[in-house]
Amino acid sequence: MAFLILVCGRCGGFLLTKADLKTRICPYCGFRVAVDRAKRVASAENAFKASTILRELKKDAHSKRKTVRRP
């Protein structure tokens, strides 16, 4: 079974979902994301690999936010 990592259209959060689902609810903002229309960031053939990719994406996004300094 294939897994996808998507981006929420409302809040920009990363979502992990099975490829055969039609919609997924964003765990961060509650927005209903259409799997076939959402921006796909990555895919994996199993849940373990998908969660590893997701963890890295979240870590990278978090580190980018921390390095931006505001005056």
Buried (B, 14 or more C-beta within 10 A) or exposed (E): EEBBBBBBBEEEBBBBBEBEEEEBEBEEEEBEBEBEEBEEBBBBEEEEEBBEBBEEBEEEEEEEEEEEEEE
